[in-house]
């Protein structure tokens, strides 16, 4: 997630420069061909701008629809993680206040650390690559933060910071580690109820929170594992490409009728139009997947660390990690 006031122009251009470069080359070659054919063969292959402009309006409306739908996925993901923040704090408050009796301090630490392990496993799972995601853009480039999480390496190290080796081995190799951690948490709470650390009413409150965590995880997995419908994404790209191909023909018709040599204005104006339309298409395209580890992700690493800090402070711990800060304006 980018947190400065706005992206710089060169950052935006560097991200989307391919369409600008290809648009310039295409418009230049087409204009050169037009000049040769028009002056040597007296043949005008340009055509009226009016039908092309109607197509451009249709493409713009469609891109607006797609971008709104893509933003909804990103905003829903942020709301889900806002719910995880609230529920995690509630869970921490319940653990520190509900559990009483002998060795309660150790039990409170165990439960809260296991919850931190669940947050860790969940965020790593959400950043696993999917075929439809922009893996070629993942945390690369001049302006990208130097934060990277390799699932099969860093996950084990991070979880072992809050879980013992023996318990970690229970989860290692499972297809959905986060689910198994919550399952273990639920069983442990039942054991503590049987041992009399809290009564049935408080046990049911704990169970409701576990259910909420499962719901939050499932909502995240729905966004992660169900892509933005490919028919909408594909049609947006092909419609934009079609308009980009036709736009210079309409501009040739306009500029070659004005004055001598004004036909060359087709090149810069075509390039700008092609770049702007493809830029709009890219903005929607990169908003579809809020957990893919690219520029506009939901900052789940930062959110998870903030939750961890809150929970450790509830326990009264002093060895507390620092918040995840921004790098080059990005928070991950």
Residue pairs with C-beta under 8 A, 6 or more apart in sequence:
1 296
1 297
1 298
1 299
1 330
1 331
1 332
2 295
2 296
2 329
2 330
3 326
3 329
3 330
3 331
4 329
11 143
12 279
13 20
14 141
14 142
14 143
15 282
15 295
16 275
16 278
16 279
16 282
19 244
19 274
19 275
19 278
19 279
19 282
20 271
20 274
20 275
22 274
23 244
23 270
23 271
23 273
23 274
23 275
23 278
24 267
24 271
26 244
26 245
26 248
26 270
26 274
27 248
27 266
27 267
27 270
27 271
27 274
28 267
30 248
30 249
30 252
30 266
30 270
31 248
31 252
31 263
31 264
31 266
31 267
34 45
34 46
34 252
34 256
34 263
34 266
35 263
37 43
37 45
38 44
38 256
44 253
44 256
45 249
46 249
46 250
46 252
46 253
46 256
47 249
47 250
47 253
48 250
48 253
49 250
49 251
49 253
49 254
51 250
52 243
52 246
52 247
52 249
52 250
53 250
55 242
55 243
55 246
56 243
56 247
56 273
56 277
58 239
59 239
59 240
59 242
59 243
59 277
60 277
60 280
62 235
62 236
62 239
63 236
63 240
63 277
63 280
63 281
63 284
66 232
66 233
66 236
66 281
66 284
67 280
67 283
67 284
67 287
69 228
69 232
69 284
70 228
70 284
70 285
70 287
70 288
71 284
71 287
73 223
73 228
73 287
73 288
73 289
73 290
74 287
74 290
74 296
74 298
76 219
76 223
77 220
77 223
77 290
77 291
77 298
78 290
78 298
80 216
80 219
80 220
80 223
81 216
81 220
81 298
81 300
81 303
83 212
83 216
84 119
84 213
84 216
84 303
84 307
85 303
85 306
85 307
87 209
87 212
87 213
87 216
88 115
88 119
88 307
88 310
88 311
89 307
89 310
89 311
90 209
91 112
91 115
91 206
91 209
91 213
92 112
92 115
92 310
92 311
92 314
93 314
94 202
94 205
94 206
94 209
95 108
95 111
95 112
95 314
96 108
96 314
96 315
98 198
98 202
98 205
98 206
99 107
99 108
99 111
99 192
99 197
99 198
100 197
100 198
101 196
101 197
104 197
107 192
107 197
108 315
109 315
110 188
111 185
111 188
111 189
112 311
112 312
112 314
112 315
113 162
113 163
114 162
114 163
114 167
114 181
114 184
114 185
114 188
115 185
115 311
116 162
116 307
116 308
116 311
117 159
117 162
117 163
117 181
118 178
118 181
118 182
118 185
118 213
119 304
119 307
119 308
120 155
120 158
120 159
120 162
120 304
121 155
121 159
121 171
121 177
121 178
121 181
122 178
122 217
122 220
123 149
123 300
123 301
123 304
124 149
124 151
124 154
124 155
124 158
125 151
125 176
125 177
125 178
125 221
125 224
126 220
126 221
126 224
126 291
126 300
127 149
127 151
127 291
127 292
127 293
127 300
128 151
129 135
129 138
129 292
130 224
130 225
130 227
130 289
130 292
132 227
132 230
132 289
133 289
133 292
133 294
134 285
134 286
134 289
134 292
134 294
135 292
137 286
137 294
137 295
138 292
138 293
138 294
139 145
139 147
139 148
139 293
139 294
139 332
143 328
143 329
143 330
144 295
144 328
144 330
145 326
145 327
145 328
145 330
145 331
145 332
146 327
147 301
147 324
147 327
147 330
147 332
148 293
149 155
149 293
149 301
155 177
156 168
156 172
159 168
159 171
160 168
167 184
170 180
170 184
171 177
171 180
171 181
171 184
174 180
178 217
179 214
179 217
182 210
182 213
182 214
182 217
185 210
186 207
186 210
189 203
189 206
189 207
189 210
190 203
192 198
193 199
193 200
193 203
198 206
220 291
223 289
223 290
223 291
224 289
224 291
227 233
227 288
227 289
228 288
228 289
233 285
233 288
236 281
236 284
236 285
237 281
237 285
240 277
240 278
240 280
240 281
243 277
244 273
244 274
244 277
244 278
247 270
247 273
247 274
248 266
248 270
251 265
251 266
251 269
251 270
251 273
252 263
252 266
255 262
255 263
255 264
255 265
255 266
255 269
256 262
256 263
256 266
286 294
286 295
286 296
287 296
290 296
290 297
290 298
291 297
291 298
291 300
293 332
295 330
297 332
299 324
299 331
299 332
300 332
301 324
301 332
302 323
302 324
302 331
302 332
305 321
305 323
305 324
306 323
306 324
308 321
309 320
309 321
309 323
312 320
313 320
324 331
324 332
325 331
